[in-house]
Amino acid sequence: MAHADLSQLRAKESEFSEMNGQVAGGSMAALCSVCKGSRLLCGKDRCPVVTRYHAHLKASVRFSENIAGSSPPSVFVGRAGYPKVYVGPMVPPVMGDTSIMDMPELWVGKSIDDILGYRMNLIRGMTAVDIHNVENGGRLVDRTRELAMGHGTADTEAEFHRKPMGRLTFDDNTQPFGPSAPLKTFDINSIKIDQRIDKAYSDTDLKAAEAVINLYGNGIMLSRLQRAFSVGAFGIGQNRKFVPTRWSITAIDDTLGKNLLLRTRDAPIITDFEVYETESLDNRWAVLMMPCTWRYELIEAWYPRSVWNPYGQGIEIISDWEFYKPRTTYARIGGCYYSARLAVNENLTARNRQAGVVIFREAHAGYIMPVGVWNVRENVRDAVKKVPKRFATLSEALAYIQTKMDIPMTRWIRTSGILKDMLYQRRIEDFLGGRAEPDTEARDEGHGSEGQHSMQPI
């Protein structure tokens, strides 16, 4: 897209700027969009955004110290007190097929109320254990690991030291869940162990990454891999440990995304500019695939009164990117970066194609509470399953995306490392008429092969 091609979009930008207040970098609104409740950048002991949901949402039934129910199956490993953490099952007080309660792969198109309905009565049992004490944590820990390795619902009975208390627990990486209590006893009356996972668990010479990649290749769902990984079911025997659930989710997404990327970067380059799109939970998504060697960026825009911009007067926009090689620093945008990267690489690998990818996300005011990074992964998956709009030029592709997004394209470009590189950097092929080799691709001046913009109010 040439500079002149942006003239019509700049007019929309001027109108847009008049409608939106400016927020100084480092404001509470800007910090929230980066922190997402996990890093406490505001200096408070608890995230005030998440706390306000705790104060208003209670489980729909009262619980006793003894509960019998069908676990989806579901387990949770906390991170408070690391390296000593709380491990335990999650059990609803209902019998029957509860599998959808912990299967986010099936939640695309569901409402916030649907998702809360699945999660708010999942009671978390807790028993303290050292992360390295995988095999000697006691009977409660052994039963929890057995549950994590199962498939299909498992009939269980749990006894707690006190009545489960508390409201829904929210986290930007993990799905919400209901009240919790210290676990006294836990029994599984019926469960089907996935023999593929059990085989990996029994192989104490198999590295965790190899186990995850092999099981994923054999069709094991991500949510099940994340559960088993979190309870130390994979890896070299003496190296196994419990992994907090939120870290487990990102570790699986990152490991599988990097593995698929090994094939993506050797595949033929797509021939057109492709745009995929979807909408869910008042989030708008556009996935741009460009005919060039691999590069990737996720850009998120948080509207005022959306979950991670509750106090702002303007829109907060943040991004992270990488060029041909996977980034070596953790993305400041968080676990959703790795979830979305996995989703687009699944599409490219299935097609045996390579592309540069930029994902645009507008989170509007109706997105009122965090539901987990599955929301990013599954919606990007959903988008790239659809028939794309195809364009001959980047200018045409961006103009089309502009019709689906409210934010002016010039503002997206200002935040983006990849788009600025594509639009304004000269390449070898500009002079030779061919494609540059991967190691000669241009870089965004001043940012190198990976980078991030954050706390950019618009």
C-alpha positions in Angstrom: 0.0 0.0 0.0 1.5 3.3 -1.0 1.4 6.4 1.2 -1.2 8.0 -1.1 -3.5 5.0 -0.8 -4.1 5.9 2.9 -5.5 9.3 2.2 -9.1 8.3 2.5 -8.4 6.4 5.7 -6.8 9.4 7.3 -10.0 11.3 7.0 -11.7 8.6 9.0 -8.8 8.8 11.5 -9.4 12.5 12.1 -13.1 11.9 12.7 -12.3 9.0 15.0 -9.8 11.0 17.0 -12.4 13.6 17.8 -14.7 10.9 19.2 -12.1 9.3 21.5 -10.2 10.8 24.4 -6.5 10.4 24.7 -5.0 8.3 27.5 -1.5 9.0 28.6 0.9 6.0 28.4 1.2 4.4 31.8 -2.4 5.2 32.8 -4.5 2.6 34.7 -6.3 1.8 31.5 -3.0 1.2 29.6 -1.6 -0.9 32.4 -4.8 -3.1 32.5 -4.5 -3.9 28.8 -1.0 -5.2 29.2 -1.3 -6.8 32.7 -4.7 -8.6 32.1 -4.9 -9.3 35.8 -1.9 -11.5 36.0 1.1 -9.3 36.8 -0.4 -6.7 39.2 1.4 -3.8 37.4 -0.9 -1.4 39.3 0.9 -2.3 42.6 -2.2 -3.7 44.3 -2.3 -7.0 46.0 -5.3 -8.2 44.0 -6.5 -7.2 40.5 -9.4 -4.7 41.0 -10.9 -5.6 37.7 -11.1 -9.3 38.5 -12.2 -8.6 42.1 -15.3 -6.7 41.0 -16.5 -9.9 39.2 -15.8 -11.9 42.4 -18.0 -9.6 44.3 -21.1 -10.0 42.1 -21.0 -13.5 40.8 -21.9 -16.4 43.1 -22.4 -20.0 42.4 -26.0 -20.9 41.7 -26.3 -23.5 44.5 -25.0 -23.9 48.0 -22.5 -26.7 48.5 -21.9 -29.1 51.4 -18.7 -30.8 52.5 -19.6 -33.9 50.6 -20.2 -33.8 46.8 -20.8 -36.5 44.3 -20.7 -35.6 40.6 -19.4 -36.3 37.1 -16.1 -34.5 36.5 -15.7 -33.4 32.8 -12.9 -34.5 33.7 -11.2 -31.4 35.0 -8.2 -30.5 37.3 -6.5 -27.3 38.3 -3.0 -26.6 39.5 -2.6 -23.2 41.1 0.5 -20.9 41.1 0.1 -19.2 44.5 3.0 -20.1 46.8 5.1 -21.6 43.9 7.1 -24.0 44.2 4.5 -25.3 46.7 1.1 -25.2 44.9 -2.4 -26.4 45.3 -3.4 -29.3 43.1 -6.8 -30.9 42.8 -9.8 -32.0 40.8 -12.8 -29.9 39.8 -16.2 -31.6 40.3 -19.7 -30.3 39.7 -22.6 -31.5 42.0 -24.4 -33.1 39.0 -24.2 -36.5 37.3 -24.2 -37.3 33.6 -22.3 -36.0 30.6 -20.5 -32.9 31.8 -17.7 -32.9 29.2 -18.6 -29.6 27.7 -17.9 -27.9 31.0 -14.1 -28.2 30.4 -13.9 -28.5 26.6 -13.4 -24.9 25.3 -12.9 -26.3 21.8 -16.7 -26.5 21.7 -17.4 -23.0 23.0 -17.2 -20.9 19.9 -20.5 -19.2 19.4 -21.6 -19.6 23.0 -22.6 -16.6 25.0 -20.9 -15.4 28.2 -23.9 -16.7 30.1 -23.4 -20.2 28.5 -19.8 -20.3 29.5 -20.4 -19.1 33.1 -23.1 -21.7 33.3 -20.6 -24.4 32.4 -18.0 -23.2 34.9 -19.6 -21.6 37.9 -20.6 -24.9 39.6 -17.2 -26.6 39.0 -15.9 -26.9 42.6 -12.1 -26.9 43.0 -10.6 -29.3 45.5 -7.2 -28.3 46.8 -4.3 -30.2 48.4 -0.8 -28.6 48.9 2.1 -30.3 47.2 5.7 -29.4 46.1 5.9 -29.1 42.4 8.6 -31.8 42.2 6.7 -34.3 44.3 4.8 -35.7 41.4 5.1 -39.4 42.3 5.1 -39.1 46.1 2.4 -36.5 46.7 0.0 -38.9 48.2 -3.3 -40.5 47.3 -5.2 -37.3 46.6 -2.5 -36.2 44.1 -2.4 -39.7 42.5 -6.2 -39.6 42.0 -6.0 -36.0 40.5 -3.4 -37.2 38.0 -5.5 -40.2 37.1 -8.5 -37.9 36.5 -6.3 -35.6 34.2 -5.4 -38.6 32.1 -8.9 -39.7 31.5 -11.3 -39.0 28.6 -15.0 -38.7 28.9 -16.8 -37.9 32.2 -15.7 -39.6 35.4 -18.0 -40.3 38.3 -16.4 -39.0 41.5 -16.9 -38.3 45.1 -15.2 -35.5 47.0 -15.1 -34.7 50.7 -13.8 -31.3 51.8 -12.5 -30.0 55.2 -15.1 -27.3 55.0 -17.9 -26.1 52.8 -16.6 -24.8 49.4 -16.6 -21.0 49.5 -16.0 -18.1 47.3 -17.2 -16.8 44.0 -16.2 -17.5 40.4 -12.4 -17.3 39.9 -11.3 -15.4 36.7 -8.0 -15.4 34.9 -7.2 -14.2 31.4 -5.4 -17.5 30.6 -7.6 -20.0 32.2 -11.4 -20.7 32.1 -13.4 -19.4 35.1 -14.3 -21.9 37.8 -16.4 -21.9 41.0 -15.9 -22.1 44.7 -13.0 -24.0 46.3 -12.1 -25.8 49.5 -9.3 -28.0 50.9 -9.8 -31.6 49.9 -10.1 -34.3 52.5 -10.9 -37.4 50.4 -11.3 -37.9 46.7 -12.5 -41.1 44.9 -13.1 -42.0 41.3 -15.8 -44.5 40.8 -15.5 -44.8 37.1 -13.1 -43.4 34.5 -11.6 -44.3 31.1 -7.9 -43.6 30.9 -6.7 -42.6 27.4 -4.2 -45.3 26.6 -2.2 -42.9 24.4 -1.7 -40.5 27.3 -1.0 -43.4 29.7 1.7 -44.8 27.3 3.4 -41.4 27.3 3.1 -41.3 31.1 4.7 -44.7 31.4 7.6 -43.8 29.2 10.0 -42.0 31.7 12.6 -41.6 29.0 10.4 -39.6 26.7 10.9 -35.8 26.8 7.8 -33.8 27.6 7.9 -31.8 24.3 8.1 -35.0 22.3 5.2 -36.5 24.2 3.0 -33.5 23.6 3.9 -33.3 19.8 3.3 -37.0 19.3 0.0 -37.0 21.2 -1.2 -33.9 19.3 -0.3 -35.6 16.0 -2.5 -38.5 17.2 -5.5 -36.3 17.6 -5.5 -35.6 21.3 -7.4 -32.3 22.0 -5.4 -29.4 23.3 -7.5 -29.1 26.5 -6.6 -32.7 27.4 -2.9 -32.2 26.7 -2.9 -29.1 28.9 -4.5 -31.0 31.8 -2.1 -34.0 31.6 0.9 -31.7 31.2 -0.1 -29.6 34.3 -0.1 -32.7 36.6 3.4 -33.9 35.5 2.3 -36.8 33.3 5.0 -36.1 30.7 8.8 -35.8 30.6 12.0 -37.6 31.8 11.1 -39.3 35.1 13.3 -37.3 37.5 12.4 -34.0 35.8 8.7 -34.3 36.0 6.9 -31.6 38.0 3.5 -30.0 38.4 2.9 -27.0 36.2 0.4 -24.3 37.1 -2.6 -24.5 34.8 -2.1 -21.0 33.3 1.5 -21.8 32.5 0.6 -25.2 31.1 -1.8 -23.7 28.6 0.8 -21.3 27.2 3.5 -24.0 27.2 1.4 -26.4 25.1 0.4 -23.6 22.7 4.0 -22.4 22.3 5.5 -25.9 21.9 3.0 -27.0 19.3 3.1 -23.7 17.4 6.9 -23.8 17.1 6.8 -27.4 15.9 4.3 -26.6 13.2 6.3 -23.5 12.3 9.2 -25.8 11.3 7.1 -27.0 8.4 5.3 -23.8 7.7 8.6 -22.0 7.0 9.7 -24.6 4.4 6.3 -24.6 2.5 5.5 -22.7 -0.7 4.3 -19.1 -0.2 0.6 -18.3 -0.8 -0.2 -16.4 -4.0 -2.8 -13.9 -2.9 -3.5 -11.7 0.1 -6.2 -13.5 2.2 -8.5 -12.1 4.8 -10.4 -14.3 7.2 -12.9 -12.9 9.7 -15.3 -13.8 12.6 -17.1 -12.3 15.5 -17.7 -13.6 19.0 -18.4 -12.3 22.5 -18.4 -8.7 21.1 -14.9 -9.3 19.7 -14.2 -8.7 16.0 -11.4 -10.7 14.4 -9.6 -10.3 11.1 -6.8 -12.5 10.0 -4.6 -11.2 7.2 -2.3 -13.7 5.4 0.2 -12.2 3.0 2.3 -13.8 0.2 5.7 -13.5 1.8 7.9 -15.5 4.1 6.8 -16.2 7.6 6.2 -13.3 10.0 3.5 -12.9 12.6 1.8 -10.3 14.7 -1.2 -10.1 17.0 -2.7 -6.6 17.5 -5.4 -6.2 20.2 -7.5 -3.1 20.7 -9.5 -2.7 23.9 -12.5 -0.4 23.9 -13.5 1.5 27.1 -15.6 -0.6 29.4 -14.3 -3.8 27.9 -12.7 -6.2 30.4 -9.1 -5.0 30.2 -9.9 -1.3 29.7 -12.5 -0.7 32.3 -11.3 2.7 33.4 -10.1 4.3 30.2 -11.7 7.1 28.2 -10.0 6.0 24.9 -9.1 2.8 23.2 -5.9 0.9 24.2 -4.1 -0.9 21.5 -1.1 -3.3 22.0 0.8 -5.6 19.7 3.6 -8.2 19.6 5.4 -9.6 16.6 8.1 -11.8 15.2 9.7 -12.2 11.8 11.2 -15.4 10.2 12.4 -16.9 13.5 10.2 -17.4 16.5 10.6 -14.8 19.2 13.0 -15.5 22.1 11.5 -13.1 24.6 8.1 -13.6 26.2 5.3 -11.7 24.4 4.1 -8.8 26.6 0.7 -9.3 25.1 0.5 -12.6 27.0 -0.5 -16.2 26.3 -3.0 -15.2 23.6 0.0 -14.5 21.3 1.0 -18.2 21.4 -2.6 -19.4 21.1 -3.2 -17.4 18.0 0.2 -18.4 16.5 -0.7 -22.0 16.9 -4.1 -21.6 15.2 -2.7 -19.9 12.1 0.1 -22.5 11.8 -2.5 -25.3 12.0 -4.1 -23.8 8.9 -0.9 -23.2 7.0 0.5 -26.6 7.8 -2.7 -28.3 6.7 -2.5 -26.4 3.4 1.3 -26.9 3.1 1.6 -23.1 2.6 3.7 -20.3 4.1 2.5 -16.7 4.7 3.0 -13.6 6.7 0.2 -13.2 9.2 -1.3 -10.2 11.0 -4.3 -10.7 13.3 -6.5 -7.8 14.2 -8.7 -7.9 17.3 -11.2 -5.3 18.4 -12.6 -6.1 21.9 -15.7 -4.0 22.3 -17.6 -3.0 25.5 -19.8 -6.2 25.5 -16.7 -8.3 26.3 -17.1 -7.7 30.0 -15.1 -10.5 31.7 -12.1 -12.7 31.1 -12.8 -16.2 29.9 -9.3 -17.5 29.0 -7.0 -17.6 26.1 -9.0 -20.4 24.5 -11.2 -17.5 23.3 -8.3 -16.3 21.1 -7.2 -19.7 19.9 -10.6 -21.0 19.1 -11.9 -17.9 17.4 -8.8 -17.7 15.2 -9.3 -21.3 14.4 -12.9 -20.6 13.5 -12.0 -17.7 11.3 -9.3 -19.5 9.2 -11.7 -22.5 8.6 -13.9 -20.2 6.5 -13.5 -19.2 2.9 -11.2 -16.2 2.8 -11.6 -13.0 0.8 -8.7 -12.8 -1.7 -7.0 -9.7 -2.9 -4.2 -8.9 -5.4 -2.6 -6.2 -3.2 -2.0 -5.3 0.4 -3.8 -2.0 -0.2 -7.0 -3.8 -1.2 -6.8 -6.3 1.7 -6.3 -3.5 4.3 -9.1 -1.5 2.7 -11.4 -4.5 3.1 -10.4 -5.1 6.8 -11.2 -1.4 7.4 -14.8 -2.1 6.4 -15.0 -4.7 9.2 -13.2 -2.7 12.0 -14.1 0.7 13.5 -10.5 1.7 14.3 -8.8 3.6 11.3 -6.3 1.5 9.5 -3.6 4.2 10.0 -3.9 3.6 13.7 -3.4 -0.2 13.3 -0.4 0.5 11.1 1.1 2.9 13.6 1.1 0.2 16.3 2.2 -2.6 14.0 5.7 -3.8 13.4 4.9 -6.1 10.5 2.6 -3.8 8.6 5.1 -0.9 8.7 7.7 -3.3 7.4 5.5 -4.5 4.6 4.4 -1.0 3.6 7.6 1.1 3.9 10.7 -1.1 3.8 12.6 -1.7 0.5 13.4 -5.3 -0.2 15.8 -7.1 -2.5 12.9 -8.3 -4.7 12.1 -4.6 -5.4 15.4 -4.4 -7.3 15.7 -8.0 -8.6 12.1 -8.8 -9.3 12.2 -12.0 -7.1 11.5 -12.9 -3.5 14.2 -12.3 -0.9 15.7 -15.2 0.9 14.4 -15.5 4.5 17.6 -14.2 6.1 17.6 -11.1 3.9 14.0 -10.0 4.7 13.8 -6.4 5.8 13.1 -5.5 9.4 11.1 -2.7 11.0 13.7 -0.1 11.6 14.6 0.3 15.3 12.7 -2.9 16.4 14.7 -5.8 15.0 13.2 -9.2 14.2 10.8 -9.2 17.2 9.2 -6.6 19.2 6.2 -5.1 20.9 4.3 -1.9 21.2 2.2 -1.5 24.3 0.1 1.1 26.1 -0.7 3.0 22.9 -3.9 5.0 23.4 -5.9 6.0 20.4 
